[in-house]
Amino acid sequence: MAIVGGSAAGLFTASLLARKGRAVRVFERAERLDPVTRTLIVTSRMRRLLGPVGERAIVNQINRFELFTDGRAAMIPLQDPDLIIERSQLIRGLAREAQDYGARLELGRRFVSLQSKGPGLELAFERAGGSSCEHVTAEAAVGADGARSSVARAAGWPQQATVPLLQALVDLPDGMPSDSVRVWFLPDDTPYFYWLIPESDRRAVLGLIGVDGQETRRCLDRFMEQRHFRPFGYQGARIPVYSRWVPVERKVGGGRVFLVGDAAGQVKVSTVGGIVTGFRGALGVSEAILQDGPSPELRALRRELDLHLLIRRSLHRFCQADYSHLVDGINGAMRRSLGRVSRDEAARVLWHVCRSQPRLLLTGLRGLLTRNPLASREQE
Ligand SMILES: Cc1cc2nc3c(=O)[nH]c(=O)nc-3n(C[C@H](O)[C@H](O)[C@H](O)COP(=O)(O)OP(=O)(O)OC[C@H]3O[C@@H](n4cnc5c(N)ncnc54)[C@H](O)[C@@H]3O)c2cc1C
């Protein structure tokens, strides 16, 4: 089994397959396992999926969300804390675990092509510096090579749309508790939102998801200037926008090719978080490979991602008045019920919102009935 991409989704897939006795090689283009540092927020579902290897990457815990829009504020206490993780520690831990189970990590191998060979596949990798090419045969390959996956392109999947995500490293403002996340809805700047996520009692990341890369940077700089934040570094990349389920398997001749994580667009488009859903994709693909049949985990993940798409489609057309109404609407009952569910359970989030605030349903429906709001905003 050849896995292309030695990051979160690829290494977890490698670990799941290797622990069941499969011979696994992970091909990563970077010459050293030195992943970029990034501060990420995930739900506690990560704990259940990863166990101890996830635990070691946790740097902080979040007990409440504070929401702001147009001078209004609302607070949602979380019954089950969210986790702040440091990406490079997580990836190093996953790499160690996969290797302990017997997977081989091959660094400095950039995937360039694949073709059918006999009953399986032949993959070509460029060695570091472009000095030579290595050919590898495998019965199956897994593309875990991120949003602009070369494996997906080589096997004939269509290219996916992406959005820019940018965050600045800043000092935590005086008086802000380190177990709170702040979220601002400013629909004139972005159809998504701004966040301030503490990684410790001194440092935080302040960011947004945008539509256009340069405009996203301008918005972040203006936001920081107005609120007197001083950036001392930036983290950013383009993230896939889930617009429909991407079938995770294709045949190339007699060989099987799978996609996991960002390569398969397994990102919750309501909040553009891809860590937990990428791990669920890895679990699903490993189930499909090991049992040689349909995976219940992939079916459940598809339902979950489709529900997040429904939420995003309705939010994408929200104007300032709608956000004001939303934040005003987070009354006692809704606050308590929202705090009990996690962002990785979209159906329960929707149910609680509709039950406590039926008027919000109408606002959301208006967004849904507007013709393909997600696509049109992305092209603007
Ligand atoms: C700044 C930032 C903040 C984020 N915050 C959050 C958050 O708070 N919560 C959350 O859930 N998600 C967050 N995300 C999204 C999340 O990081 C991604 O969804 C997740 O990391 C995707 O993991 P992946 O393993 O699928 O892909 P990637 O992490 O993109 O890994 C792809 C790997 O493939 C390798 N590769 C690429 N091409 C080749 C090739 N041709 N040959 C060999 N190797 C190759 C790359 O070097 C890389 O190691 C954030 C993203 C960014 C950029």
The ligand as an ORCA input file, in Angstrom:
! r2SCAN-3c Opt
* xyz 0 1
  C      -3.645     28.289      9.133
  C      -4.587     27.124      9.176
  C      -5.380     26.928     10.292
  C      -6.256     25.856     10.341
  N      -7.015     25.699     11.452
  C      -7.779     24.598     11.572
  C      -8.477     24.352     12.792
  O      -8.401     25.151     13.728
  N      -9.215     23.206     12.899
  C      -9.306     22.299     11.887
  O      -9.988     21.268     12.039
  N      -8.677     22.524     10.699
  C      -7.915     23.637     10.530
  N      -7.240     23.863      9.362
  C      -7.393     22.880      8.269
  C      -6.525     21.669      8.537
  O      -5.221     22.085      8.881
  C      -6.475     20.775      7.287
  O      -7.792     20.391      6.962
  C      -5.644     19.501      7.570
  O      -4.354     19.826      8.024
  C      -5.500     18.686      6.304
  O      -4.634     17.597      6.543
  P      -4.233     16.632      5.364
  O      -3.330     15.593      5.973
  O      -5.414     16.177      4.602
  O      -3.404     17.562      4.330
  P      -2.095     18.429      4.529
  O      -1.859     18.765      5.949
  O      -2.196     19.538      3.529
  O      -0.907     17.451      4.097
  C      -0.600     17.103      2.780
  C       0.786     16.436      2.809
  O       1.064     15.943      1.507
  C       2.383     16.336      1.142
  N       2.406     16.425     -0.310
  C       1.740     17.310     -1.105
  N       1.988     17.064     -2.397
  C       2.827     15.988     -2.428
  C       3.421     15.252     -3.503
  N       3.242     15.581     -4.799
  N       4.216     14.199     -3.192
  C       4.441     13.836     -1.866
  N       3.900     14.506     -0.828
  C       3.095     15.560     -1.112
  C       2.594     17.692      1.832
  O       3.963     18.010      1.966
  C       1.902     17.429      3.164
  O       2.779     16.817      4.095
  C      -6.359     24.946      9.258
  C      -5.584     25.145      8.121
  C      -4.709     26.240      8.069
  C      -3.894     26.453      6.833
*
